[in-house]
């Protein structure tokens, strides 16, 4: 019985004598060390998930040791320094003046040695601000310069319409001007038309001598708020002297030029129909005998189908 109780001690003494006990104790120590590191990593991961960067110890120590072993200590030190700068910036986040000062310092350091390039960029920016003073941001420049009719089919570029003008001089005359415009851009449109006048004596009898006819071209540029700069160039076959100034029938028919410049105001009638009013001035109305219009200033009304 006594030999049985002494057996463990005898085995222990045998392990000490052979040195196997020391090796076992070393392995046990390594296991304890690895267990401690595992607990440290687990704690660091929890701190990272909660955003507690300052509490991270085990992972940071391991990374530093690894960096030393790989000979990359300088790179690691540079990254640590950059992290410290970010921490300093975060600490100053509640101080506007400190953040402003820090931003100026960072900008100064960034553009050091690039003064010429910076000055050129600022000069170009100043020119753009003067040219596009109505823009809300620089991103609007691309929108402004882009042709909105680019890639549009022909059916969307053609704008048919008709313009009418009522004139009263001794009797009633009505001009009908069917036309078709081509939209080169979202703002510029030009086109052709044909003007035809019908005259009425006593408001019901049609007079052929009051008739004028001829081609008319136009160009217009859209401004803003429905206002459009408008120009007409026409050549009308008319009775000379014009019956709007004389009732003599001893004249003849001739071609008379007309150049009208003025403004046009558009307004919406429906989704695809727009109305307009035109106030035009005839700059070639110098000889009244050949002018088929009673006045130099003319008002027209029209509709367009978009």
C-alpha positions in Angstrom: 0.0 0.0 0.0 2.9 2.4 0.9 4.5 1.6 -2.5 1.4 2.7 -4.3 1.3 6.1 -2.6 5.0 6.7 -3.3 4.5 5.8 -7.1 3.6 9.4 -8.2 6.5 10.9 -6.3 8.8 8.3 -7.8 7.6 9.1 -11.3 8.0 12.8 -10.7 11.6 12.3 -9.5 12.3 10.3 -12.6 11.0 13.1 -14.8 13.2 15.6 -13.0 16.2 13.3 -13.4 15.7 12.9 -17.2 14.8 16.7 -17.8 11.5 16.0 -19.3 9.7 17.9 -16.5 11.5 21.2 -17.5 10.5 20.8 -21.1 6.9 20.2 -20.1 6.9 23.3 -17.9 8.2 25.4 -20.8 5.4 24.1 -23.1 2.9 24.9 -20.4 4.2 28.4 -20.1 3.9 28.9 -23.9 0.3 27.8 -23.7 -0.4 30.3 -20.9 1.2 33.0 -22.9 -0.8 32.3 -26.0 -3.9 32.1 -23.9 -3.2 35.6 -22.5 -2.5 37.0 -26.0 -5.8 35.5 -27.2 -7.6 37.2 -24.4 -5.9 40.5 -25.3 -6.8 40.2 -29.0 -10.4 39.5 -28.0 -10.5 42.5 -25.8 -9.0 44.7 -28.5 -11.5 43.5 -31.1 -14.3 44.5 -28.8 -12.8 47.9 -28.3 -12.4 48.4 -32.0 -16.0 47.4 -32.7 -17.1 50.1 -30.1 -14.7 52.7 -31.6 -12.4 52.8 -28.6 -9.2 53.2 -30.6 -7.2 54.5 -27.6 -7.9 51.2 -25.6 -6.4 49.0 -28.3 -3.2 47.5 -26.8 -2.5 43.9 -27.8 -3.0 44.3 -31.5 -0.9 47.5 -31.5 1.9 45.8 -29.7 1.9 42.9 -32.0 1.9 45.1 -35.1 4.8 47.1 -33.7 6.8 43.9 -33.0 6.0 42.5 -36.5 7.0 45.8 -38.1 10.4 45.7 -36.2 10.9 42.2 -37.4 10.2 43.1 -41.0 12.4 46.2 -40.9 9.5 48.6 -41.6 9.6 50.6 -38.4 10.0 53.9 -40.3 6.8 53.3 -42.3 4.9 52.4 -39.1 6.2 55.4 -37.3 5.0 57.6 -40.2 1.5 56.1 -40.1 1.4 56.5 -36.3 2.3 60.1 -36.7 -0.5 60.6 -39.3 -3.0 58.9 -36.9 -1.9 61.3 -34.2 -2.6 64.2 -36.6 -6.1 62.9 -37.2 -6.7 62.6 -33.5 -5.6 66.2 -33.0 -8.0 67.3 -35.7 -10.8 65.3 -34.2 -10.0 66.9 -30.8 -10.3 70.4 -32.4 -13.6 69.6 -34.1 -15.6 71.6 -31.6 -13.4 74.7 -32.0 -14.2 76.4 -35.4 -11.3 78.8 -35.1 -8.8 76.0 -34.5 -10.2 74.0 -37.4 -9.9 77.1 -39.7 -6.3 77.6 -38.7 -5.5 73.9 -39.1 -7.1 74.0 -42.6 -5.0 77.0 -43.6 -1.9 75.3 -42.4 -2.7 72.1 -44.3 -3.5 74.0 -47.5 -0.2 76.0 -47.2 1.8 72.8 -46.8 0.0 71.2 -49.7 0.7 74.0 -52.1 4.2 74.7 -51.0 6.4 75.0 -54.1 3.3 75.2 -56.4 2.6 79.0 -56.1 2.6 79.5 -59.9 0.1 76.7 -60.6 -2.1 78.0 -57.8 -2.0 81.5 -59.0 -3.0 80.4 -62.6 -5.9 78.3 -61.3 -7.2 81.2 -59.2 -7.0 83.6 -62.2 -8.9 81.1 -64.3 -11.5 80.7 -61.6 -12.0 84.5 -61.4 -12.6 84.6 -65.2 -15.2 81.8 -64.9 -17.0 83.6 -62.1 -17.3 86.8 -64.1 -18.4 84.9 -67.2 -20.9 82.7 -65.4 -21.9 85.0 -62.5 -25.5 83.7 -62.6 -24.5 80.0 -62.0 -25.1 78.4 -58.6 -22.0 76.2 -58.9 -19.3 75.1 -61.3 -21.2 71.9 -62.0 -23.8 74.1 -63.8 -21.3 75.1 -66.4 -21.5 71.8 -68.2 -25.3 72.0 -68.1 -25.2 75.5 -69.5 -22.8 74.8 -72.3 -24.5 71.6 -73.4 -26.8 71.8 -76.4 -30.1 70.4 -75.3 -31.1 69.6 -78.9 -28.0 67.4 -79.4 -29.0 64.0 -80.6 -32.7 65.0 -80.9 -34.6 63.6 -84.0 -35.7 66.0 -86.7 -39.4 65.8 -85.6 -38.4 67.4 -82.3 -36.3 70.1 -83.9 -39.0 71.3 -86.4 -41.4 73.9 -85.0 -44.4 74.6 -87.2 -46.6 77.6 -86.6 -48.7 80.5 -87.9 -48.6 84.2 -87.3 -51.5 86.7 -88.0 -51.6 90.4 -88.2 -54.6 92.6 -88.4 -54.2 96.0 -90.1 -56.8 98.8 -90.5 -56.2 101.7 -92.8 -59.2 102.9 -94.7 -60.3 99.3 -94.7 -59.5 95.9 -93.1 -56.5 93.7 -94.0 -55.4 90.4 -92.4 -52.0 88.8 -92.9 -51.6 85.0 -92.6 -48.0 83.8 -92.2 -47.6 80.0 -92.0 -44.0 79.1 -91.1 -41.7 76.3 -89.9 -38.6 76.9 -87.7 -35.6 74.7 -87.0 -34.2 74.6 -83.5 -30.4 74.7 -83.8 -30.0 74.8 -80.0 -32.4 75.2 -77.1 -32.2 78.9 -77.5 -31.6 79.6 -81.3 -34.3 78.9 -83.9 -34.5 80.0 -87.5 -36.9 79.2 -90.3 -38.9 80.1 -93.4 -42.5 81.2 -94.0 -44.9 82.6 -96.5 -47.0 85.7 -95.9 -50.4 86.2 -97.6 -52.7 89.2 -97.1 -56.4 89.4 -97.7 -58.1 92.8 -97.9 -61.8 93.5 -97.2 -63.7 96.5 -98.4 -66.6 97.4 -96.1 -65.4 94.5 -94.0 -67.0 91.8 -96.2 -65.9 92.4 -99.9 -62.5 90.9 -100.8 -60.3 93.2 -102.8 -57.5 91.7 -105.0 -55.5 94.9 -105.2 -55.0 94.8 -101.4 -53.4 91.4 -101.7 -49.7 91.1 -100.9 -47.6 87.9 -100.8 -44.0 86.8 -100.5 -41.5 84.8 -98.6 -40.4 85.7 -95.0 -37.4 84.3 -93.1 -37.0 84.7 -89.4 -34.5 84.1 -86.6 -34.9 84.3 -82.9 -33.0 83.8 -79.7 -34.7 82.8 -76.5 -33.8 85.1 -73.5 -35.6 84.3 -70.2 -39.1 84.3 -68.7 -40.7 83.7 -72.1 -39.1 86.7 -73.9 -37.5 86.1 -77.2 -35.4 88.4 -79.5 -37.0 88.1 -82.9 -36.0 89.3 -86.4 -37.9 89.0 -89.8 -36.6 89.6 -93.3 -39.2 89.5 -96.0 -39.8 90.4 -99.7 -43.4 91.1 -100.5 -45.1 91.6 -103.8 -47.3 94.6 -103.3 -49.2 97.2 -105.3 -47.3 100.5 -105.7 -48.4 103.0 -104.7 -49.8 101.1 -101.8 -53.6 101.1 -101.5 -53.2 101.8 -97.8 -52.2 105.3 -98.7 -53.9 105.9 -102.0 -57.0 104.7 -103.8 -55.5 105.3 -107.3 -55.4 102.4 -109.6 -52.7 103.7 -111.9 -49.9 101.8 -110.1 -48.3 98.5 -110.6 -47.0 95.5 -108.6 -43.5 95.6 -107.3 -41.3 93.7 -104.8 -40.7 95.5 -101.6 -38.2 94.5 -98.9 -38.9 94.6 -95.2 -36.7 94.2 -92.1 -38.4 93.8 -88.8 -36.7 93.7 -85.4 -38.4 93.4 -82.0 -39.4 91.2 -79.1 -41.6 88.2 -78.8 -43.4 87.0 -75.7 -44.4 83.4 -75.4 -47.1 81.9 -73.2 -48.3 78.3 -72.8 -51.7 77.3 -74.2 -51.4 73.5 -73.8 -48.7 70.9 -73.5 -47.7 71.1 -77.1 -49.1 74.5 -78.2 -47.6 77.9 -77.3 -49.0 81.3 -78.1 -47.0 84.4 -78.7 -47.3 88.2 -79.2 -44.7 90.0 -81.3 -43.9 93.7 -81.2 -41.9 94.5 -84.4 -40.4 97.6 -86.0 -39.9 97.9 -89.8 -36.4 99.4 -90.3 -36.8 99.5 -94.1 -40.0 101.6 -94.0 -38.5 104.7 -95.5 -40.6 105.1 -98.6 -44.2 104.8 -97.7 -45.3 104.4 -101.3 -43.7 101.0 -101.5 -44.4 99.9 -98.0 -47.4 97.6 -97.7 -47.8 98.3 -93.9 -49.7 101.3 -92.6 -47.2 101.9 -89.7 -43.6 101.2 -89.0 -44.5 99.6 -85.7 -46.4 96.3 -86.0 -48.0 93.9 -83.6 -48.6 90.3 -84.5 -50.0 87.2 -82.8 -49.2 83.6 -83.4 -49.2 80.0 -82.2 -46.5 77.3 -82.4 -46.8 73.5 -82.2 -43.9 72.0 -80.3 
